[in-house]
Amino acid sequence: MKHSIALFFLLMSVWLLNSGHYTVLITSFGVASCLLVVWLSRRMGIVDDEGVPIHLLPRLPRYLPWIAKEVVKSNLDVSRRVLSLGRPNVSPRLFDAPTTQQSDLGRVLYANSITLTPGTVSIRVHGTKITVHAIADEVADDLLEGEMDRRVTRLEGESE
């Protein structure tokens, strides 16, 4: 039930922010449509820990600033590599990165975090590995050090 309530408040918040109309009639249409979506989602069986991952919320404030910093650092690194005078400093590499996450949600979060940072793209999640394309060997080595993996595992709530 807590997942349904969280989903309703999330949908209602997005609806209110996007609507810009706060009359009783329009807001009641918004409430009705959000309730309908929650009801349909419950019937489909997608309102669970994976579909509405509210268990991540307590650890999210520690993860978001770190991933934002990594995105900025990666942007600067890719820009430096591509815009350097002469020949760009790139050495593409394809490799498998091991994962320590215990759930599919955790592995998807890790794969998305890899893709979110410029210079790396997650190609495939298979078992306990993620196939990654990196712009350079140094970028791949940084990822293989495992800092992002540890942080996503911590976000997921599993022990390291």
VEXDREN-2710 file (C-alpha; in Angstrom, 1 decimal):
% VEXDREN-2710
k/r/px/py/pz
1/MET/0.0/0.0/0.0
2/LYS/2.9/2.4/0.8
3/HIS/4.1/2.0/-2.8
4/SER/0.7/3.0/-4.2
5/ILE/0.5/6.1/-1.9
6/ALA/4.0/7.1/-3.0
7/LEU/3.1/6.6/-6.7
8/PHE/0.0/8.7/-6.3
9/PHE/1.9/11.6/-4.6
10/LEU/4.6/11.4/-7.3
11/LEU/2.1/11.4/-10.1
12/MET/0.1/14.2/-8.5
13/SER/3.2/16.3/-8.0
14/VAL/4.3/15.9/-11.6
15/TRP/0.7/16.7/-12.7
16/LEU/0.5/19.8/-10.6
17/LEU/3.9/21.1/-11.7
18/ASN/3.1/20.6/-15.4
19/SER/-0.5/21.7/-15.3
20/GLY/-0.2/25.2/-13.9
21/HIS/-3.9/25.3/-13.4
22/TYR/-5.1/25.0/-9.8
23/THR/-8.9/25.4/-10.0
24/VAL/-11.0/22.9/-8.1
25/LEU/-12.4/21.3/-11.3
26/ILE/-9.0/20.9/-13.0
27/THR/-7.3/19.7/-9.8
28/SER/-10.1/17.2/-9.3
29/PHE/-9.5/15.9/-12.8
30/GLY/-5.8/15.5/-11.9
31/VAL/-6.6/13.6/-8.7
32/ALA/-9.0/11.3/-10.6
33/SER/-6.5/10.6/-13.4
34/CYS/-3.7/9.9/-10.9
35/LEU/-6.0/7.6/-9.0
36/LEU/-6.9/5.8/-12.2
37/VAL/-3.2/5.3/-13.1
38/VAL/-2.4/3.9/-9.6
39/TRP/-5.4/1.6/-9.8
40/LEU/-4.3/0.4/-13.3
41/SER/-0.7/0.0/-12.1
42/ARG/-1.8/-2.1/-9.2
43/ARG/-3.9/-4.3/-11.5
44/MET/-0.9/-4.8/-13.7
45/GLY/1.3/-5.7/-10.8
46/ILE/3.9/-3.1/-11.3
47/VAL/3.6/-1.3/-8.0
48/ASP/6.4/-2.9/-6.0
49/ASP/10.0/-2.3/-4.8
50/GLU/11.3/-2.3/-8.3
51/GLY/8.5/-0.2/-10.0
52/VAL/8.3/2.4/-7.2
53/PRO/11.7/2.1/-5.4
54/ILE/10.9/4.2/-2.3
55/HIS/13.5/2.2/-0.3
56/LEU/16.3/4.1/-2.2
57/LEU/15.1/7.5/-0.9
58/PRO/17.1/7.6/2.4
59/ARG/20.4/6.9/0.6
60/LEU/19.7/9.0/-2.6
61/PRO/20.9/12.3/-1.1
62/ARG/24.4/10.9/-0.7
63/TYR/24.5/9.4/-4.2
64/LEU/23.1/12.3/-6.3
65/PRO/25.9/14.8/-5.5
66/TRP/28.5/12.2/-6.1
67/ILE/27.1/11.2/-9.5
68/ALA/26.6/14.8/-10.5
69/LYS/30.3/15.5/-9.7
70/GLU/31.3/12.4/-11.8
71/VAL/29.2/13.6/-14.7
72/VAL/30.9/17.0/-14.7
73/LYS/34.4/15.5/-14.4
74/SER/33.6/13.1/-17.3
75/ASN/32.3/16.0/-19.4
76/LEU/35.5/17.9/-18.9
77/ASP/37.6/14.9/-19.6
78/VAL/35.8/14.0/-22.9
79/SER/35.9/17.7/-24.0
80/ARG/39.6/17.8/-23.3
81/ARG/40.2/14.6/-25.3
82/VAL/38.1/15.6/-28.3
83/LEU/39.1/19.3/-28.5
84/SER/42.8/18.8/-28.0
85/LEU/45.0/20.2/-30.7
86/GLY/46.2/17.6/-33.1
87/ARG/45.0/14.1/-32.9
88/PRO/42.3/13.4/-30.3
89/ASN/43.5/11.4/-27.3
90/VAL/41.0/8.5/-27.6
91/SER/41.6/4.7/-27.5
92/PRO/38.2/3.0/-27.5
93/ARG/37.9/-0.1/-25.4
94/LEU/35.1/-2.7/-25.0
95/PHE/35.2/-4.6/-21.7
96/ASP/33.0/-6.4/-19.1
97/ALA/32.6/-4.6/-15.8
98/PRO/31.8/-6.8/-12.8
99/THR/28.8/-5.9/-10.6
100/THR/28.1/-6.5/-6.9
101/GLN/24.5/-5.5/-6.9
102/GLN/22.0/-8.1/-5.7
103/SER/18.9/-7.1/-7.6
104/ASP/18.0/-6.3/-11.2
105/LEU/17.1/-2.8/-10.1
106/GLY/20.6/-2.3/-8.7
107/ARG/22.3/-3.6/-11.9
108/VAL/20.1/-1.3/-14.0
109/LEU/21.0/1.7/-11.8
110/TYR/24.7/0.8/-12.2
111/ALA/24.4/0.5/-16.0
112/ASN/22.5/3.8/-16.2
113/SER/25.1/5.5/-14.0
114/ILE/27.8/4.3/-16.4
115/THR/25.9/5.6/-19.4
116/LEU/25.1/8.9/-17.7
117/THR/28.8/9.7/-17.4
118/PRO/30.2/10.9/-20.7
119/GLY/32.9/8.7/-22.2
120/THR/31.2/5.4/-21.3
121/VAL/28.2/3.6/-22.6
122/SER/26.6/0.4/-21.1
123/ILE/25.9/-1.9/-24.0
124/ARG/24.5/-5.0/-22.3
125/VAL/23.7/-6.3/-18.8
126/HIS/24.3/-10.0/-18.5
127/GLY/24.3/-11.8/-15.2
128/THR/26.8/-10.2/-12.9
129/LYS/28.6/-8.3/-15.7
130/ILE/27.9/-5.2/-17.8
131/THR/29.5/-4.8/-21.2
132/VAL/30.8/-1.2/-21.5
133/HIS/32.3/0.8/-24.2
134/ALA/34.8/3.5/-23.0
135/ILE/36.4/6.3/-24.9
136/ALA/39.9/5.6/-23.6
137/ASP/41.8/3.0/-21.6
138/GLU/42.1/5.4/-18.6
139/VAL/38.4/5.8/-18.5
140/ALA/37.9/2.1/-18.5
141/ASP/40.5/1.6/-15.8
142/ASP/38.8/4.2/-13.6
143/LEU/35.5/2.3/-14.0
144/LEU/37.1/-1.0/-13.2
145/GLU/38.5/0.4/-10.0
146/GLY/35.0/-0.2/-8.7
147/GLU/34.1/3.1/-7.0
148/MET/30.8/3.6/-8.9
149/ASP/29.9/-0.1/-8.4
150/ARG/30.4/0.3/-4.6
151/ARG/28.4/3.5/-4.5
152/VAL/25.5/2.0/-6.4
153/THR/25.6/-1.1/-4.2
154/ARG/25.5/1.2/-1.2
155/LEU/22.5/3.0/-2.8
156/GLU/20.8/-0.3/-3.3
157/GLY/21.2/-1.0/0.4
158/GLU/23.2/-4.2/0.1
159/SER/26.4/-4.8/2.0
160/GLU/29.6/-4.3/0.2
END
